[in-house]
Structure formats: C-alpha cells, structure tokens
Amino acid sequence: MTDDIRVDDADGVRTIRFNRAAKKNAITRAMYAAMAQALDAASADPRLRVVVIAGSGGVFTAGNDLIDFMEAPPHIGGAEAPPVEQFMRALIACQKPVIAAVDGLAIGIGVTLLLHCDLAYASDRAVFRTPFVDLALVPEFGSSVLLPGLAGRAVAGELLLLGESWSAARAERYGLVNAVYAPGALETEVMARARTLAAKAPGALSRSKALITAGQDTLMEVIRAEGAVFASQLASPEFQEAVTAFLERRPPDFSKAG
C-alpha cells in the first residue's frame, strides 16, 4: 500500500482518494495497485455499497507519472497485467456503483476512468484533456469507442485527436459528467448521492448495474486491440521523441515521422 492513495470507509461508502497533490496527483504503479486492491475489496465486502473516486488539493489527477511510467511501460493485454490494467479491470468489474468527483485537472486516464464510472460530477474549475496523440500514443481502455458513443465522433475528436481541453460545462453538455458544482460544494453533493445509493436495496442495485453494463465482452475486445496498438507506439521513435521533448521541456519534432 502507498500513502499516495487514501482509502476511507463511512456509511457504506468507500472513498478512494488521490493523495499526491504536490505532484498534481500523477499516478504511479504503486498507486494503481493500491486502487485496484481497494476496488476489489469493496466489491467483495457486503458492508460497502458505493465507491467514490476523488482527488485532493484542487486536482483530480494529471494522469500517469511519466518518470514512473517510463521505468516500466505497460503492455496492456500481455501475459502479466501491469498495475494500470489491474486498476482499470477492477474498476470495470466493480459490482458496486462507482461515483467520480472531479475537481481541477483530469488528464489522460483521469478522463478515461470516468467513462467506466456509473456517475461523475465535476467542479466548475475542472479541466478535461486526453493528450494521447501529443505523446505519440493512442486512446486506452475503451475510450476510442466509449467517448465517440457518448459525444459523437467529431466532438470526441477534440479530445482524442486534437488533445484539446474541455471545460466542466462542455463535459456536462456531452455527458462526460452528470452535473457541475462550485468546488466547495462538489464533494458534499457527491457524498449525498453516494449515501442515497448506499441506502438502496443492495441486490437490486448491483443487479441493475450488471444489466446496465452487460455486453462488456465486446468492450474488452476493444481494450485488447487498443492495448496492442498502445504497446506498438511505446516502442516507436515517435514516442521516444515525445518523451525526450517532455523531459527537455520543448515541443516535440515529428517532422521526420511517417
């Protein structure tokens, strides 16, 4: 377990909180492993009815910690699931409703994970961005299908191809989040909904979620296909240039890429 993830249980609600505000809650392998464990345990514990995923310090998450990421680039769909895949599989398979509370930055997988939550709410200062192509990578964990299905192909291209930032208002307009609140009210609103869900019939709640998420076999095929392309890009000169440019704090030069 790592101190960079905080897990609190109260009133049937498990809150999993990014707790690395000094690094904008950038996610390490240890953090992914801790969140996977917390989600799996919540699924198995009858005392827990709902899971909330939240940030800290006015930030949801800046996405992967690039230094940690480069020490062991993940091979999604490989023989041994890396921590990020363990986390996403635990999120997708979670039998309890999962609610996201997004305050501030939500970058990369911080957006992708929202597509697998049952409810998501944001503060009015939230910013959503998926800079996959900017890093010479590709969409991950079903986002290439789920986001176009949610917002439409052309609108999804703003995030997935252009890497543009979305405001909280735009995220609400296209269904990425349910509603937007002032930063000071966000978690109060989220926890009120979490407690409402926790008071409902647990069998009916979990079975309703299972019906809503039925048909995920096809989604898992998409995730495996995305993972194969993602792994290919990790080995590409494009990705090496993107990472080098990031570390050197300069724009990447893809002029020789084909």
N, C-alpha and C positions, 0 to 999 in steps of 0.2 A: 504494500500500500504506500501511497505517496501523500504528503501534506498538500500537494498542489491540487488535489481533489478533496472536497469536504462532503461528507455524507451525513445527513441529519434525518431522523425519523420522528414524526409527531402527528398524532391524529390520523393515523393510517396513511400518511403521505411521506414518501421518501424524497428528499431534495438532494440532488447531485449537483454540486456547485464547483465550477472552475474557480480555483483559488490561487491563481498565479498572476495577480493584477499587475505586478511590476513588469511582467513580460507580456502584457496585454492578453493574458490567459492563452498564450500559444501552447499548443498541446504536444506533449512528449509521449513516447511509447509507454512510459510508466503511468501516465495519466489515462491513456486509452485503456490499459489493462485494468486500472482501478475502476473506471467507469463500467467496463464490461462486467467485472465481478459484482459491482453494486446493482446493475440491472438484472443480472441472472439471479442474484439473491432476492431481489424484490419480486421477481416472477414467481419464485418458489415459496415465498413467505405469505401465508394467508392473512397475517396481521397487516400487511401492506396492501393498499388498494389502488394507489396512484403514485406515479413518479413525476417529479418536476425537475427539469434541467435548467440551470440558471448560471449566470456569470457573477462577477464581483468587480468592484472598483469602477463601475460605469462602463464595463466592457463585457460582452458575451464571450467571444473568442476571436483572436486574429488568425485562427486556423492552425496548421501544422507549424511546430517549431522547426525551422528549416535546417538548423545545425543538427538537431537530433534526428530529423528525417534523413539527412544525408549520411549519417553514420550507419544506417541500416534501411535503405529504401525498401518500401513494402512491395511484395509480389502478391497482389490480390488474386485469390483463386489458386495459389500454389499448394504444395503438399502440406505446409505448415502455415496456418493463418497468422499473419502479423497482428500486433495489438490493435491497430486501427480496424482491421477486418473483424477481430473478435468483438470490438465495441459495436460496430455497425450491425453485425449479425445479432448481437444481444438486443440492440435497440429494435431491429426489425421483428425479432421473435418475442419481444416482451409481451407478456399476457395481460399486463395491467395498462390502463391508459397512461400515456406519456404527454406531458404538457411542457412546452418550452417558454421561458421568459427571457426575451431578448432585449437587453439594454446596451446601447452602444454598438461597437463593431461586431459584425457577424461575417467572417471572411471564410471563403473556401468551404471546408467541411462544416463550418459553423452555419452555412446555408444548407448544405446537402442534408444534414441531420434533421432539419426542420421538415423536410419532405417525408420523413418517416415518423414524425410525431403525430399524435391524434388531435392536438390543439396547439396553437402557437400564438403568443401575444408579444407585442413589442412596445418599447418606449418611443416617444416622438423624436428621440435623438438617435435611434437605431439606424445603422447603415449596413446594407447587404451587398456583398461583392463576391464573385467567383472568378478569380484571376487564373483559371487553369491554363488557357491558351497563352497568357502572358508569361507563364512559367514553362512553356513548351510542353504542357501536359494536356489531359483530356478530362471531360466530366467523369464523375465517380459515383459508385453506389446507386445507380438507377436514375441519377439526375438528368441524364440525356433523354430519358423517356418521361419521367415524372414532371419535370418543370415545363416542357412543351405541352404536356397534357393539362397542366394547371393553367398556364398563361397564354398558350398558343405558341406556335413555332417562332414567329417573327419576334414576339416580345421576349421569349426565352433567349433568343439570340443576343439580346442586350447584355444578359448576364454571362451566358455560356461561351459566346464568341467574342463580343466586344470587351467583355470584362468590365462593363460599366457598373457604377454604384447605383443602388436603389435606395430611396428614402423609405422611411416607415410607411408613409402614406401610399407610395407606389406598391410596396409589398402587400399592404392591405387590399389595395384595389385589385390586384391579381391573385389574391387568395393564398399568398405565402404565409400571412399571419391573419388571425381572426379579427383582431382589434388593436388599437393603438392608445396608449395612456401616457400621462406625464411620468417621468422617471420615478418620482416618489410614490406614485400610485400603482406602478406596474406589478410588483410582487404581491401587494395586498389584493389586487384583482385576481391574479393567478392563483394565489392560495385559497381565495374564496371559492373559485371554481373547483380546485383540487379537493377541498373539503366537501363540496356538494357531490362530486363524483364518489368520494370515499364513503359517503353515507348511503349510496345506492346498493341494490342487491348485487353482491359480488359475482355470482354466477351469471346473471343476466348481463352484467357489464362486460365481463370477459368474453362471453359468447357473442355478444353484439360486436365487440372489437374484432373477434375472429371472423365474423361474417363480413365486416367492412373490409378487412384485409385479405379476404380469400382471393385465390388466384395469384399468389406471390411466387409460384413456381416459375412463371414466365419472367417475372421481375428478377429472380435470381439468375436466370439465363442471361439477362441483360447485364447484370452486375458482373458476371463472369466474363462476358465479352468486353465490357469496359475495362476490367482488370487486365486482360491480355494486352489491350492497346496501351493502357497506362504503363504496364511493365516495359513494353517496347519503347515508349517515349522516354522512360527513365534511363534507357541505355543509349539514347540518341545524342549526337553532338548538339542538337538544339537545346536539350535540357542542360547539358554541361555549360553552354554559353549563358543560359538564363540564370543558373545558379551562380556562376562566376560574376556575372553582371550585378546580381543582387548583393553579393558579398562585397563587391568593389564599389557599390553604390553608384552605378552608372546604368544608362539604358542598354538593354541587350542589342546586339547587332546580328540580325538573322539574314543579312543580305546575301550570304553565301549558302544559306539553307535551301534545299529544294524539295 
